[in-house]
Amino acid sequence: MKKTLLTSAALGLMAGPVAAAEAPLMIGVTMTGEAAAQVAIDGDQFVLPDEQERMSAALQALPDKSRPVTIAVLGKVAAPYRVIGGILYLTQSAGFTQITVLNEPPAG
């Protein structure tokens, strides 16, 4: 019978407490035109691309950059990649690294 030894680091990982999963920061995106989107973050509303700087400042002001982020694309109009890519870029530029994009496909 072969014995396997675990390193002290592995033992420490196994014995450590399990942290509760953090609720993700939800960013809601609804298309309002071909190139315009309404973005909701923690109760604040932004219209992109017009309010890009204000949205960037709001994201940078949020605490806990290790918190996961979910970008939820909603509505009946398909969102162009450049809009979602822009929101993703602003979120990453603010320091968030765990980002998930959810898409609700348009009906029809």
C-alpha positions as CSV (number, residue, x, y, z in Angstrom):
1,M,0.0,0.0,0.0
2,K,1.4,3.3,-1.1
3,K,1.3,6.2,1.4
4,T,0.7,9.8,0.3
5,L,2.1,12.7,2.3
6,L,0.5,16.1,2.1
7,T,2.6,19.2,2.4
8,S,1.8,21.6,5.3
9,A,0.4,24.1,2.8
10,A,-2.1,21.5,1.5
11,L,-3.0,20.6,5.1
12,G,-3.5,24.3,5.9
13,L,-5.8,24.7,2.9
14,M,-7.9,21.7,4.0
15,A,-8.2,22.8,7.6
16,G,-8.9,26.4,6.9
17,P,-12.4,27.9,7.4
18,V,-14.6,28.1,4.3
19,A,-15.7,31.6,3.6
20,A,-19.3,32.3,2.6
21,A,-19.8,33.2,-1.1
22,E,-20.1,36.9,-1.6
23,A,-23.2,38.2,-3.4
24,P,-22.0,39.5,-6.8
25,L,-22.3,43.2,-7.8
26,M,-25.1,43.2,-10.4
27,I,-24.7,45.4,-13.4
28,G,-27.9,45.5,-15.5
29,V,-27.7,46.5,-19.2
30,T,-30.7,47.3,-21.4
31,M,-30.3,48.5,-24.9
32,T,-32.2,51.8,-25.6
33,G,-31.1,52.2,-29.3
34,E,-28.6,50.7,-31.8
35,A,-25.6,52.0,-29.9
36,A,-27.0,53.3,-26.6
37,A,-27.5,51.3,-23.4
38,Q,-29.1,52.0,-20.0
39,V,-26.8,50.6,-17.3
40,A,-27.9,50.1,-13.6
41,I,-25.3,49.7,-10.9
42,D,-26.4,49.7,-7.2
43,G,-29.4,51.9,-7.9
44,D,-27.5,54.4,-10.1
45,Q,-28.5,54.7,-13.7
46,F,-26.1,55.6,-16.6
47,V,-26.7,56.0,-20.3
48,L,-23.8,54.9,-22.4
49,P,-21.9,56.1,-24.2
50,D,-22.8,59.6,-23.0
51,E,-22.2,59.0,-19.3
52,Q,-19.1,56.7,-19.6
53,E,-16.9,58.9,-17.4
54,R,-19.5,59.1,-14.6
55,M,-20.0,55.3,-14.7
56,S,-16.2,54.7,-14.6
57,A,-16.0,57.0,-11.5
58,A,-18.9,55.2,-9.8
59,L,-17.3,51.8,-10.4
60,Q,-13.9,53.0,-9.1
61,A,-15.6,54.4,-6.0
62,L,-17.1,51.0,-5.1
63,P,-15.3,49.2,-2.3
64,D,-14.2,45.5,-2.3
65,K,-12.7,45.0,-5.8
66,S,-12.4,41.3,-5.1
67,R,-16.2,41.0,-5.1
68,P,-17.5,39.1,-8.2
69,V,-19.4,41.1,-10.8
70,T,-22.2,39.9,-13.0
71,I,-23.1,41.9,-16.1
72,A,-26.7,41.0,-17.0
73,V,-27.7,41.9,-20.5
74,L,-31.5,42.2,-20.5
75,G,-34.2,43.2,-23.0
76,K,-35.6,42.3,-26.4
77,V,-32.9,44.0,-28.5
78,A,-29.5,42.2,-29.0
79,A,-26.6,44.1,-27.5
80,P,-23.7,44.8,-29.8
81,Y,-20.3,43.4,-28.7
82,R,-18.8,46.9,-28.6
83,V,-21.4,47.9,-25.9
84,I,-20.8,44.9,-23.7
85,G,-17.0,45.1,-24.4
86,G,-17.0,48.7,-23.3
87,I,-18.8,47.9,-20.0
88,L,-16.4,45.0,-19.5
89,Y,-13.5,47.3,-20.1
90,L,-14.8,49.9,-17.6
91,T,-15.4,47.3,-15.0
92,Q,-11.9,45.8,-15.4
93,S,-10.3,49.3,-15.4
94,A,-12.0,50.0,-12.1
95,G,-10.1,47.0,-10.6
96,F,-12.7,44.2,-10.7
97,T,-11.3,40.9,-11.9
98,Q,-14.1,38.3,-11.4
99,I,-16.6,39.2,-14.1
100,T,-19.4,37.1,-15.5
101,V,-21.6,38.1,-18.4
102,L,-25.2,36.8,-18.6
103,N,-27.3,37.2,-21.7
104,E,-31.0,36.9,-22.0
105,P,-31.5,36.2,-25.7
106,P,-34.0,38.3,-27.6
107,A,-37.4,36.8,-28.1
108,G,-38.2,35.6,-31.6
